[in-house]
């Protein structure tokens, strides 16, 4: 759930940066001169109002379209660390990172001083996800998860620490997604039941189809390396065989088994692949910069080495 919302916010906020007089005008200095004071004050009002309205609207819609469909309960804590091979936790890390990065760039566009935009923007993702977590805690179907909260803080920390140390994101967190249609009718029906049928629902829920990446820009760490500035090496993780939170079994309220595919191993995969940092592709066209910024949230499909159960294999093109 949180992953798709993060991607939506990234695109919506980035769109504002593609307009004339975008944030790139202010990257040389975090102290706007007096001739730009009125312009920056106006931008800050728009930045604050836009984000407040966007987050508020998202919370209302999320409550109406999702949480209202399930019974409410008193606030409770739920330990879900063992579920879904922790893929949901990777989603939280990624989500807070992407949301915070988008917010940080909006505050840069608004001329906010460096440390202020880093901390305020960087913690935006965690703030939003904490409110969503509270709604989880009030739902009978879920609960407040300290594992989710820790993952949220990790995502914000990854963003803030890099900005404070390097003034850039040398290691970018990214997502790739590969939906699957199963030939086994039982698995296909279970996948629809768990993850939905449409693409939007799948990218939100299907942990078998998500891969999360840490994409490292080579030139940032090896200054003398004769490689393109945009070239990255990317480390990823995913999972397969997940047909239930902790086990591939579903029972009804009476304890009757409705689905049992314990024969399918639940496995984690690790990936190694080249990647592209789109923000290092130089262009003077603002709409192209917008597109490249938005694309930087996703891993480019490229040849990939995969390790599963101690065995390596080459995927000619993996997404």
Secondary structure by P-SEA (a helix, b strand, c coil): caaaaaaaaaaaaaaaaacccccccccccccccccaaaaaaaaaaaaaaaaaaaaaaaaaaaaaaccccccccccccccccccccaaaaaaaaaaaaaaaaaaaaaaaaacccaaaaaaaaaaaaaaaaaaaaaaaaacccccccaaaaaaaaaaaaaaaaaaacccccccccbbbbbbbbbccaaaaaaaaacccccaaaaaacccccbbbbbccccccccccccccccccccccccccccccccccccccccccccccccccccbbbbbbbbbbcccccccccaaaaaaaaaaccccccccbbbbcccbbbbccccc
